[in-house]
Amino acid sequence: MTTPRDACASEAVSAAFRAAATSDDVWRRFLPPDYAEILSRAVDPVESDSMKQLYSNLCDPILIDGGKMSFCVDRETGGKCFMVPARELYIVWGETPHYWTWRHLPESRFSEVAELLDVCWLEIRGKIDSRMLSKWTNYSAYLVFKVSGTCRGFDYPLQEASVSVGAHSSNLSVRLAESENPQSIPPRMRIRPFLPRPRFVLNWLRRPNFTLDRSEDFQEPPHPNDPAAERREDPQEPDDDRRQDREDMGEDAREPNHDEHPARPLGEQMAVGKPRTRADGWKEILLGEFCNEEGDDGEVGMALLEIKGGNWKRGLIVQGIEIRPTK
């Protein structure tokens, strides 16, 4: 029984297995080595009758350090998970009421969340000591947020997300929200749909005296005895007739070229991270990943930036940054 899942599955085998699988010794091994020290920092006492029940209780977040952080264990692995609240993050202009406001939301696990009113310089940074995390564990950092009905300004430019620890650095391009109003996107950024050429343009291009390749006017006529001249395509061969039929049906007249790579629409030239909805109703977006080895790499830095575009942004509600084992 090396994982909590194995222990739960063993309970159904027999009474003897059930006794072993529910023993305190087994479930104590699944808890972090410093679980007692973490429980001593809890805002509210965590009561349990057994190690298995304690493990189950800690799968739900608890507040520690006077509400300055939340803690839980990963249900599948027992790895430590933390969330740094918005109040403990570095938010540029965060204390200026004209740009950010702080308020309480009942659905937040913390007493306050930060709501963006209007800024053109978006910069949110957080950090956590790598010694607090589980050793030899791959971690992911997520910004946990919501958007209000007044949300705008996050379509373009893309936001920059990063995680750094020791010599490792992870950088991503993300989009927190997409506006339903295409007019919010600058005109030069809008993707114009491809429109087929009108029929009269196609007919005009087919005129006998119109030459698509002007280089043909400068080619010498083939020698009558040149055998290659017999193998050259006649412009009125059936292949051209079939091509014209395809054009009349509205299809592309070109032969497919498998060596060509069709151009992607603007904004899709690179992988762009997008948010997903969590079980608690909030949204989260990946800031980056890292491996915590011995926990001696110092602080883990996490950031979300958009400081190059200069466009105004609003409607972002930040609960915090969560660090949890990578699935």
C-alpha positions as CSV (number, residue, x, y, z in Angstrom):
1,M,0.0,0.0,0.0
2,T,2.1,2.8,-1.3
3,T,-0.6,5.4,-2.0
4,P,-3.9,6.4,-0.4
5,R,-5.7,4.9,-3.4
6,D,-4.1,1.5,-2.8
7,A,-5.1,1.7,0.9
8,C,-8.7,2.4,0.1
9,A,-8.8,-0.4,-2.5
10,S,-7.3,-2.9,0.0
11,E,-10.2,-2.3,2.4
12,A,-12.5,-4.3,0.1
13,V,-10.3,-7.4,-0.1
14,S,-10.9,-8.9,3.3
15,A,-11.4,-8.1,7.0
16,A,-7.7,-8.6,7.6
17,F,-6.7,-6.2,4.8
18,R,-9.3,-3.7,6.1
19,A,-7.7,-3.6,9.5
20,A,-4.3,-3.0,8.0
21,A,-5.5,-0.5,5.5
22,T,-7.2,1.7,8.1
23,S,-4.4,1.6,10.6
24,D,-2.9,4.8,11.9
25,D,0.6,3.6,10.9
26,V,-0.4,3.3,7.3
27,W,-2.2,6.7,7.0
28,R,0.5,8.5,9.0
29,R,3.0,7.7,6.2
30,F,0.8,9.4,3.7
31,L,0.7,12.6,5.6
32,P,3.6,15.2,5.2
33,P,6.4,14.6,7.7
34,D,5.8,18.0,9.3
35,Y,2.0,17.8,9.5
36,A,2.0,18.3,13.3
37,E,3.9,21.6,12.9
38,I,1.5,22.7,10.2
39,L,-1.5,21.9,12.3
40,S,-0.1,24.0,15.1
41,R,-0.3,27.0,12.8
42,A,-4.0,26.4,11.8
43,V,-6.5,29.2,12.4
44,D,-9.1,26.7,13.5
45,P,-8.3,23.4,15.2
46,V,-8.5,20.3,13.0
47,E,-10.1,17.4,15.0
48,S,-10.0,13.8,14.0
49,D,-10.3,10.3,15.6
50,S,-7.8,8.6,13.4
51,M,-5.0,9.3,10.9
52,K,-7.2,8.3,8.0
53,Q,-9.8,10.8,9.1
54,L,-7.1,13.5,9.6
55,Y,-5.9,12.8,6.1
56,S,-9.4,13.2,4.7
57,N,-9.9,16.4,6.6
58,L,-6.7,17.9,5.3
59,C,-7.8,17.2,1.7
60,D,-10.0,20.3,2.2
61,P,-8.1,23.6,2.6
62,I,-7.4,25.0,6.0
63,L,-6.2,28.5,6.9
64,I,-2.8,28.8,8.6
65,D,-0.5,31.6,9.8
66,G,-3.4,33.9,10.8
67,G,-5.2,33.5,7.5
68,K,-2.1,34.6,5.4
69,M,-2.0,31.2,3.6
70,S,-4.1,28.1,3.1
71,F,-2.9,24.5,3.2
72,C,-4.2,21.1,2.1
73,V,-2.8,17.8,1.0
74,D,-3.2,16.3,-2.5
75,R,-5.9,13.6,-2.2
76,E,-4.0,11.2,-4.5
77,T,-0.4,11.6,-3.5
78,G,-0.4,13.4,-0.1
79,G,1.8,16.2,-1.5
80,K,1.5,19.6,0.2
81,C,-0.5,22.3,-1.5
82,F,-0.5,26.0,-0.6
83,M,-2.4,29.1,-1.7
84,V,-0.9,32.5,-1.2
85,P,-3.8,35.0,-0.9
86,A,-4.0,38.3,-2.8
87,R,-3.1,40.3,0.3
88,E,0.3,38.5,0.4
89,L,1.0,39.1,-3.3
90,Y,2.9,42.1,-4.7
91,I,0.4,43.9,-6.9
92,V,1.5,47.1,-8.5
93,W,-0.9,50.0,-7.6
94,G,-2.7,47.5,-5.4
95,E,-3.0,50.0,-2.5
96,T,-4.3,52.8,-4.8
97,P,-8.1,52.9,-4.6
98,H,-8.3,54.5,-8.1
99,Y,-6.8,51.3,-9.6
100,W,-7.6,48.4,-7.3
101,T,-10.1,47.8,-4.5
102,W,-10.2,45.2,-1.8
103,R,-13.5,43.5,-0.7
104,H,-14.9,40.4,0.8
105,L,-16.4,37.6,-1.3
106,P,-18.3,34.8,0.5
107,E,-17.0,32.2,-2.0
108,S,-13.4,33.1,-1.2
109,R,-11.5,31.1,1.4
110,F,-9.7,34.3,2.4
111,S,-11.2,37.5,4.1
112,E,-10.3,39.7,1.1
113,V,-9.9,39.6,-2.6
114,A,-8.4,42.2,-5.0
115,E,-10.5,43.6,-7.7
116,L,-9.0,45.4,-10.6
117,L,-10.8,48.7,-11.4
118,D,-8.6,50.2,-14.2
119,V,-4.8,49.9,-14.9
120,C,-2.6,49.9,-18.0
121,W,0.3,48.3,-16.1
122,L,-0.7,44.9,-14.8
123,E,1.9,43.2,-12.5
124,I,1.2,40.5,-10.0
125,R,4.0,38.7,-8.2
126,G,4.1,36.1,-5.5
127,K,6.6,33.9,-3.7
128,I,6.9,30.8,-1.5
129,D,9.8,29.2,0.3
130,S,10.7,25.9,-1.5
131,R,11.4,24.3,2.0
132,M,7.7,24.4,2.7
133,L,6.9,22.1,-0.3
134,S,7.1,18.4,-0.6
135,K,10.5,17.1,-1.7
136,W,11.2,15.5,-5.1
137,T,7.8,16.6,-6.3
138,N,6.8,18.3,-9.6
139,Y,4.7,21.4,-8.9
140,S,2.5,23.7,-10.9
141,A,1.5,27.3,-9.9
142,Y,-1.9,28.7,-10.8
143,L,-3.4,32.2,-10.6
144,V,-6.9,31.7,-9.0
145,F,-9.3,34.4,-10.1
146,K,-12.7,35.5,-11.4
147,V,-13.8,38.1,-13.9
148,S,-16.6,40.6,-13.4
149,G,-19.2,41.8,-15.9
150,T,-17.0,44.8,-16.7
151,C,-14.0,42.8,-17.7
152,R,-12.1,44.1,-20.7
153,G,-8.6,44.6,-22.0
154,F,-7.2,41.1,-21.8
155,D,-7.7,40.0,-25.4
156,Y,-4.4,41.6,-26.7
157,P,-1.6,41.8,-26.0
158,L,-1.2,38.4,-24.3
159,Q,-0.2,38.3,-20.7
160,E,3.2,36.9,-19.6
161,A,3.3,34.2,-16.9
162,S,6.4,32.9,-15.3
163,V,7.7,30.7,-12.5
164,S,11.4,30.7,-11.4
165,V,13.3,28.8,-8.8
166,G,17.0,28.4,-8.6
167,A,18.4,28.3,-12.1
168,H,15.1,27.1,-13.5
169,S,12.7,29.5,-15.2
170,S,9.3,28.7,-16.9
171,N,7.7,31.3,-19.2
172,L,4.3,31.1,-20.8
173,S,1.9,33.4,-22.8
174,V,-1.6,33.3,-21.5
175,R,-5.0,35.1,-22.0
176,L,-7.0,35.6,-18.9
177,A,-10.2,36.4,-20.6
178,E,-11.6,37.0,-24.1
179,S,-14.0,39.8,-24.8
180,E,-17.4,39.1,-26.4
181,N,-17.2,42.4,-28.1
182,P,-14.8,42.3,-31.1
183,Q,-14.6,46.1,-31.2
184,S,-12.5,45.9,-28.0
185,I,-9.7,44.4,-30.0
186,P,-7.5,47.0,-31.7
187,P,-8.2,47.1,-35.5
188,R,-4.7,46.0,-36.4
189,M,-5.2,42.9,-34.2
190,R,-8.5,41.7,-35.6
191,I,-8.6,38.6,-37.7
192,R,-10.3,39.3,-41.0
193,P,-12.1,36.3,-42.5
194,F,-11.1,35.1,-46.0
195,L,-13.7,36.1,-48.6
196,P,-13.8,34.2,-51.9
197,R,-13.1,36.2,-55.0
198,P,-16.2,37.4,-56.9
199,R,-17.2,35.5,-60.0
200,F,-16.6,38.4,-62.3
201,V,-12.9,38.5,-61.1
202,L,-12.4,34.8,-61.9
203,N,-14.0,35.3,-65.3
204,W,-11.7,38.3,-66.0
205,L,-8.7,36.3,-65.1
206,R,-9.7,33.6,-67.6
207,R,-9.7,36.0,-70.5
208,P,-7.6,34.6,-73.4
209,N,-5.3,37.6,-73.7
210,F,-4.5,37.7,-69.9
211,T,-1.2,36.1,-69.0
212,L,-0.7,35.0,-65.4
213,D,3.0,34.4,-65.9
214,R,4.6,37.3,-67.8
215,S,7.8,35.2,-68.1
216,E,6.1,33.2,-70.8
217,D,6.4,36.3,-73.1
218,F,10.2,36.0,-73.1
219,Q,10.5,32.3,-73.7
220,E,11.8,31.2,-77.0
221,P,9.4,29.0,-79.1
222,P,10.3,25.3,-78.9
223,H,12.2,23.8,-81.8
224,P,10.0,21.7,-84.0
225,N,12.2,18.6,-83.6
226,D,12.4,19.0,-79.8
227,P,10.8,15.9,-78.3
228,A,10.2,17.7,-75.0
229,A,7.9,20.1,-76.7
230,E,5.4,17.2,-77.4
231,R,5.3,16.4,-73.7
232,R,4.5,19.9,-72.6
233,E,0.9,20.5,-71.4
234,D,-1.6,22.0,-73.7
235,P,-3.5,24.8,-71.9
236,Q,-6.7,23.3,-73.1
237,E,-6.0,19.7,-71.9
238,P,-8.7,18.0,-69.8
239,D,-6.7,18.8,-66.6
240,D,-7.5,22.5,-67.1
241,D,-11.1,21.6,-67.9
242,R,-11.4,19.8,-64.6
243,R,-9.8,22.7,-62.8
244,Q,-12.3,25.1,-64.4
245,D,-15.1,22.8,-63.3
246,R,-13.9,23.0,-59.7
247,E,-13.8,26.8,-59.9
248,D,-17.4,26.8,-61.2
249,M,-18.3,24.8,-58.1
250,G,-16.7,27.3,-55.8
251,E,-13.6,25.1,-55.0
252,D,-10.0,26.2,-54.9
253,A,-8.4,25.9,-58.3
254,R,-5.0,25.2,-57.0
255,E,-3.6,21.7,-56.7
256,P,-2.9,20.8,-53.1
257,N,0.6,21.4,-52.0
258,H,1.5,19.2,-49.0
259,D,4.7,21.1,-48.4
260,E,2.9,24.3,-47.6
261,H,2.0,25.1,-44.0
262,P,-1.2,27.2,-43.8
263,A,-0.7,30.4,-41.9
264,R,-2.5,30.4,-38.5
265,P,-4.7,33.3,-37.6
266,L,-3.2,36.1,-35.7
267,G,-2.8,35.3,-32.0
268,E,-2.5,31.5,-32.7
269,Q,1.1,31.5,-33.8
270,M,2.1,30.2,-30.4
271,A,0.6,28.1,-27.7
272,V,-1.6,30.4,-25.5
273,G,-2.6,29.3,-22.0
274,K,-6.3,29.7,-21.3
275,P,-8.2,29.5,-18.0
276,R,-10.3,26.7,-16.8
277,T,-13.1,26.5,-14.3
278,R,-12.3,24.8,-10.9
279,A,-14.7,22.7,-8.8
280,D,-15.1,25.6,-6.4
281,G,-16.4,27.9,-9.2
282,W,-13.3,30.0,-9.5
283,K,-11.1,30.1,-12.6
284,E,-7.4,29.2,-12.7
285,I,-4.7,29.7,-15.3
286,L,-1.3,28.0,-15.3
287,L,1.7,30.3,-14.5
288,G,4.4,27.6,-14.8
289,E,5.8,24.4,-13.5
290,F,9.0,23.4,-11.6
291,C,10.5,20.5,-9.7
292,N,11.2,20.8,-6.0
293,E,14.1,18.5,-5.3
294,E,15.6,18.8,-1.8
295,G,13.8,22.1,-1.1
296,D,17.1,24.0,-0.9
297,D,16.7,26.3,-3.9
298,G,15.3,29.2,-1.9
299,E,12.2,31.1,-2.9
300,V,9.9,30.2,-5.8
301,G,8.9,33.3,-7.7
302,M,5.6,33.5,-9.6
303,A,4.4,36.4,-11.8
304,L,1.7,37.5,-14.2
305,L,2.5,40.6,-16.3
306,E,1.1,42.8,-19.1
307,I,3.2,45.9,-19.2
308,K,4.0,46.4,-22.9
309,G,0.6,47.1,-24.5
310,G,-0.4,50.2,-22.6
311,N,-4.1,49.4,-23.0
312,W,-6.4,49.7,-20.0
313,K,-7.7,46.6,-18.2
314,R,-10.4,46.0,-15.7
315,G,-12.7,43.4,-14.1
316,L,-10.1,41.0,-12.8
317,I,-10.8,39.6,-9.3
318,V,-7.8,37.8,-7.7
319,Q,-8.1,35.3,-4.9
320,G,-4.5,34.2,-4.9
321,I,-1.8,31.9,-6.3
322,E,-2.0,28.2,-5.7
323,I,1.0,25.8,-5.7
324,R,0.1,22.1,-5.9
325,P,1.6,18.9,-7.3
326,T,1.5,18.5,-11.0
327,K,-1.0,15.9,-12.3
